[in-house]
Amino acid sequence: MCDRRCHHRDDQIDRDFLSSGHHALAAAVTEFAELHVRPRIPELEAAEQVNADLVREIARLGWIGATIPTCYGGRGGDHRAKVLIIDRLSRVSGAIGAAAQAGDIPVALFRWIATPEQRRRWLPALASGRTLATIAVTEPECGGYVLGSGTTATRDGQDYVLNGRKCFVGNSHVAGVHAVVARTGEDELSAFAVDSGADGLTLHPYRPGLGLRGFSFGDLDFDHVRVPGSARLGAQGDGLDAAYLASVVHGRLDIAAVALGLHHTLLEVTVEYAGGHSRLSRHETVQQRVGQIQSNYLTARQVVHHAAWLLDRGDDCDAELVNAKHVAVERGMESVRLAQEVFGARALRAGEPVERLARDLQHLWAPAGTADVQRYRLWQTATRTSKSSWSRRAAVR
């Protein structure tokens, strides 16, 4: 393969945003991914099931709960470290990178919404990989519009009884606990930690998607699921804050990191393919396409790492976090089309890396909001009509 330094350099990212500790972490994740993930890609693509053992091993290494503080047994990593972990895993397998990001998103709830007692209970288990968590917000009727949630949590004595359905729940088939946002009043949402084995909770069978084969994103049915009052995360009415903190502060950056890793590999395989065919490499049309893929990747990389850096500084950076997801996915999808034009019909053949990368990147379009949603959120930040700065609120908690 062409030396990656011939088509993109990490010097500026290294100098501006990363430390020696970040480099060591990235090297360790890359080594693990090459040794333990890459050989499993054919299995992940072909199997009609989730590779739970591989996901749990990554969790046991502390890479899914990387931002959990050391006082709870976590790595105490920053958001830049988390981006590197997800990026490096996704360079080898988008499905495994997606599992890492899906496991990280609910960490926001247990860190910032949960009570001190709940943090002491759940964060050590998540940090060590003894259990994995999901965040269950999306529903069939309202999609990701949190305020339209129809799942209810009705008070019954000291307990709550949950009824409804959640869909597209990341890591649904490997998690031990679900952080569920449900309606506790006409204009009130609350969050609950629901054990995956709770009576009345039904997990639908795994269904592979267009891309990210081997990544679990299933549906959950709640039929009079009874949980104790102590399962409510934080105060009653904290559900909206929980959903937005998880989505804005963790979700958008995490998904952007998956897209960035896939984009990196797309650039590599396109350069390698064009370079291996002398007629292609000399053709100006091909050169223009590869050059644009390079530009797209460099732009996305800068945007994503800058957003993570701002978040680690405690800055008000909602716009940058939203933009990171928007740019990483949209530029990645543009590069897919350009790469397909270089590969021609070969890009359509099952089993080709570029075919898998195209499917995986397309899978990232909807989670945490489509491009229209991101542009709407960016309009809110530009016009100062956003009701809250979620990154700022996370920084002061």
MODAJO-V111143 format. One record per pair of residues at least 12 apart in sequence whose C-alpha atoms are under 8 Angstrom apart, sorted by the first residue. I is the first residue (numbers start at 1). J is the second residue. D is the distance in whole Angstrom. If there is no record, write none. Layout:
BEGIN
I_J_D, I_J_D
END
This chain:
BEGIN
1_272_6, 2_268_8, 2_271_7, 2_272_6, 2_275_8, 4_268_7, 7_294_7, 8_294_7, 8_298_8, 13_302_7, 13_305_7, 17_80_8, 17_305_7, 17_306_7, 17_309_6, 18_80_7, 22_80_8, 22_81_6, 22_84_8, 25_81_7, 25_84_8, 25_85_8, 26_84_6, 26_85_6, 26_88_7, 29_85_6, 29_88_6, 29_89_7, 30_88_6, 30_89_7, 33_88_8, 33_89_6, 33_92_6, 34_92_7, 37_54_8, 37_92_7, 37_93_7, 37_96_8, 38_92_6, 38_93_7, 41_93_7, 44_213_6, 44_214_5, 45_213_5, 45_214_7, 46_213_8, 47_214_7, 48_206_8, 48_207_7, 48_208_7, 48_214_8, 49_206_6, 49_207_8, 49_208_8, 49_214_6, 50_173_7, 50_174_8, 50_206_8, 50_214_5, 50_215_6, 50_216_6, 51_214_6, 51_215_8, 52_173_8, 52_174_6, 55_96_7, 55_99_7, 55_100_8, 55_174_8, 56_129_6, 56_132_8, 56_174_8, 57_129_8, 58_100_8, 58_129_8, 59_100_8, 59_126_8, 59_127_8, 59_128_7, 59_129_4, 59_130_8, 59_132_8, 60_127_8, 60_128_5, 60_129_4, 60_130_7, 61_128_7, 61_129_7, 62_74_7, 62_75_7, 62_127_6, 62_128_6, 62_129_7, 63_82_8, 63_85_7, 63_100_7, 64_100_5, 64_101_7, 64_103_6, 64_104_5, 64_127_8, 64_129_8, 65_103_7, 65_104_6, 65_107_7, 65_126_6, 65_127_5, 65_128_8, 65_129_8, 66_78_8, 66_81_7, 66_82_6, 66_104_8, 66_127_7, 67_79_7, 67_82_7, 68_107_8, 68_111_8, 68_123_7, 68_127_6, 72_120_7, 72_123_6, 72_124_5, 72_127_7, 73_123_8, 73_124_5, 73_127_6, 73_128_7, 74_123_8, 74_124_7, 74_127_5, 74_128_7, 75_127_8, 78_312_6, 79_308_6, 79_309_7, 79_311_7, 79_312_6, 80_305_7, 80_308_5, 80_309_6, 80_312_7, 82_254_8, 83_253_7, 83_254_7, 83_257_5, 83_305_8, 83_308_7, 84_257_8, 86_98_8, 86_100_6, 86_101_6, 86_254_7, 86_257_6, 86_258_6, 86_261_7, 87_257_5, 87_258_6, 87_259_8, 87_260_6, 87_261_4, 87_262_8, 88_261_6, 89_261_7, 90_257_8, 90_258_5, 90_259_8, 90_260_8, 90_261_5, 90_262_6, 91_261_4, 91_262_5, 91_263_8, 91_264_7, 91_265_6, 92_261_8, 92_262_8, 92_265_8, 93_212_8, 93_262_8, 94_212_6, 94_258_6, 94_261_8, 94_262_6, 94_357_8, 94_360_6, 95_211_8, 95_212_4, 95_213_6, 95_214_6, 95_215_5, 95_360_8, 96_214_8, 96_215_7, 97_258_6, 98_212_7, 98_215_7, 98_255_7, 98_258_6, 99_170_7, 99_171_6, 99_215_6, 99_216_8, 101_251_8, 101_254_5, 101_255_7, 101_258_8, 102_134_7, 102_170_5, 102_171_6, 102_251_8, 103_132_6, 103_133_6, 103_134_6, 103_170_8, 103_171_7, 104_250_7, 104_254_8, 105_134_8, 105_135_7, 105_246_6, 105_247_7, 105_250_5, 105_251_6, 105_254_8, 106_133_6, 106_134_6, 106_135_5, 106_179_7, 106_246_6, 107_123_8, 107_126_8, 107_133_8, 107_246_8, 108_242_8, 108_245_7, 108_246_5, 108_249_8, 108_250_7, 109_179_8, 109_233_8, 109_242_6, 109_243_8, 109_245_8, 109_246_6, 110_122_7, 110_123_7, 110_233_8, 111_123_8, 112_242_8, 112_394_7, 112_397_6, 113_233_6, 113_234_5, 113_238_7, 113_241_8, 113_242_6, 114_233_5, 114_234_5, 115_233_7, 115_234_5, 118_233_7, 131_175_7, 131_176_5, 131_177_7, 132_174_7, 132_175_4, 132_176_6, 132_177_7, 133_171_8, 133_175_5, 133_176_6, 133_177_5, 133_178_6, 133_179_7, 134_169_7, 134_170_6, 134_171_6, 134_172_6, 134_175_6, 134_177_7, 134_178_5, 134_179_6, 135_169_7, 135_170_7, 135_178_6, 135_179_5, 135_180_6, 135_181_8, 136_166_6, 136_167_7, 136_169_6, 136_178_7, 136_179_6, 136_180_5, 136_181_6, 137_149_8, 137_166_6, 137_167_8, 137_169_8, 137_180_6, 137_181_6, 137_182_8, 137_243_7, 138_166_6, 138_167_6, 138_168_7, 138_169_7, 139_165_6, 139_166_5, 139_167_5, 140_165_7, 140_166_7, 140_167_6, 144_368_7, 144_369_7, 146_240_7, 146_243_7, 147_189_8, 147_240_8, 149_182_7, 149_183_7, 150_164_7, 150_182_7, 150_183_7, 151_163_6, 151_164_4, 151_165_6, 151_166_8, 151_181_8, 151_182_5, 151_183_6, 152_164_6, 152_182_5, 152_183_5, 152_184_6, 153_182_6, 153_183_6, 153_184_5, 154_184_6, 155_184_8, 158_228_6, 158_229_6, 159_226_7, 159_227_6, 159_228_4, 159_229_5, 160_226_6, 160_227_5, 160_228_6, 160_229_6, 161_224_5, 161_225_5, 161_226_4, 161_227_6, 162_182_8, 162_222_6, 162_223_7, 162_224_5, 162_225_5, 162_226_6, 162_227_8, 163_221_8, 163_222_5, 163_223_5, 163_224_5, 163_225_7, 164_221_6, 164_222_5, 164_223_7, 165_219_7, 165_220_6, 165_221_5, 165_222_6, 166_219_6, 166_220_5, 166_221_7, 167_217_8, 167_218_6, 167_219_4, 167_220_6, 168_217_5, 168_218_5, 168_219_6, 169_216_8, 169_217_5, 169_218_5, 169_219_6, 169_220_8, 170_215_8, 170_216_6, 170_217_4, 170_218_7, 171_215_7, 171_216_5, 171_217_6, 171_218_8, 172_203_8, 172_216_6, 172_217_6, 172_218_6, 172_219_8, 173_203_8, 173_206_7, 173_216_6, 173_217_8, 173_218_7, 174_216_8, 175_196_7, 176_195_6, 176_196_5, 176_197_8, 177_193_6, 177_194_6, 177_195_5, 177_196_5, 178_192_8, 178_193_6, 178_194_5, 178_195_6, 178_196_7, 179_191_6, 179_192_5, 179_193_5, 179_194_6, 180_192_5, 180_193_6, 180_194_7, 181_239_6, 181_240_8, 181_242_8, 181_243_7, 182_239_7, 184_236_8, 184_237_7, 188_237_5, 188_239_8, 188_240_8, 189_236_7, 189_237_5, 189_238_6, 189_239_4, 189_240_6, 190_232_7, 190_233_8, 190_235_8, 190_236_5, 190_237_5, 190_238_5, 190_239_4, 190_240_7, 191_232_6, 191_233_5, 191_234_8, 191_236_8, 191_238_7, 191_239_5, 191_242_7, 192_231_5, 192_232_4, 192_233_5, 193_231_5, 193_232_6, 193_233_7, 194_227_7, 194_231_7, 198_225_7, 198_226_8, 199_225_6, 199_226_8, 200_221_8, 200_222_6, 200_223_5, 200_224_6, 200_225_5, 201_220_7, 201_221_6, 201_222_5, 201_223_6, 201_225_6, 202_220_6, 202_221_5, 202_222_7, 203_218_7, 203_219_6, 203_220_5, 203_221_7, 204_218_6, 204_219_5, 204_220_6, 204_221_8, 205_218_7, 206_218_6, 210_359_6, 210_360_8, 210_363_7, 211_356_7, 211_359_4, 211_360_4, 211_361_8, 211_362_7, 211_363_6, 212_359_7, 212_360_5, 212_363_7, 244_390_7, 245_390_6, 245_391_8, 245_394_7, 247_368_6, 248_318_7, 248_321_7, 248_322_7, 248_390_7, 248_391_7, 249_318_8, 249_321_7, 249_390_7, 249_391_6, 249_394_8, 251_368_6, 252_321_6, 252_322_6, 252_324_7, 252_325_5, 252_368_6, 253_304_7, 253_307_8, 253_308_7, 253_321_6, 253_322_8, 253_324_6, 253_325_6, 255_325_6, 255_364_7, 255_367_8, 256_304_7, 256_324_6, 256_325_4, 256_326_8, 256_328_5, 256_329_7, 257_304_7, 257_328_8, 259_328_6, 259_329_6, 259_332_7, 259_361_6, 259_364_7, 260_297_7, 260_300_7, 260_301_7, 260_328_6, 260_329_8, 260_332_8, 262_332_8, 262_357_6, 262_360_8, 262_361_7, 263_297_6, 263_332_6, 263_335_8, 264_297_7, 266_335_8, 266_336_7, 266_339_8, 266_354_7, 266_357_7, 267_290_8, 267_293_6, 267_294_7, 267_297_8, 269_353_8, 269_354_7, 270_290_7, 270_339_6, 270_342_7, 270_343_8, 270_354_8, 271_290_7, 273_343_8, 274_286_8, 274_342_7, 286_342_6, 289_338_6, 289_339_7, 289_342_7, 290_338_8, 290_339_7, 292_335_7, 292_338_8, 293_334_8, 293_335_5, 293_338_7, 293_339_8, 296_331_5, 296_332_7, 296_334_8, 296_335_7, 297_331_7, 297_332_7, 300_324_7, 300_327_6, 300_328_5, 300_331_7, 301_328_8, 303_320_8, 303_323_8, 303_324_6, 303_327_8, 303_328_8, 304_321_8, 304_324_5, 304_325_8, 304_328_7, 306_320_8, 307_320_5, 307_321_6, 307_324_7, 308_321_8, 311_391_7, 314_391_7, 314_392_7, 314_395_5, 315_391_7, 315_392_6, 315_395_8, 316_389_7, 316_390_8, 316_391_6, 316_392_5, 317_389_8, 317_391_6, 317_392_8, 318_381_8, 318_389_6, 318_390_7, 318_391_6, 319_377_8, 319_378_6, 319_381_6, 322_374_6, 322_377_7, 322_378_7, 323_374_7, 323_378_7, 325_374_8, 326_371_6, 326_374_6, 326_375_8, 329_361_7, 329_364_7, 329_365_6, 330_365_8, 330_371_8, 332_361_7, 333_358_8, 333_361_7, 333_362_7, 336_357_8, 336_358_6, 339_354_8, 340_354_8
END
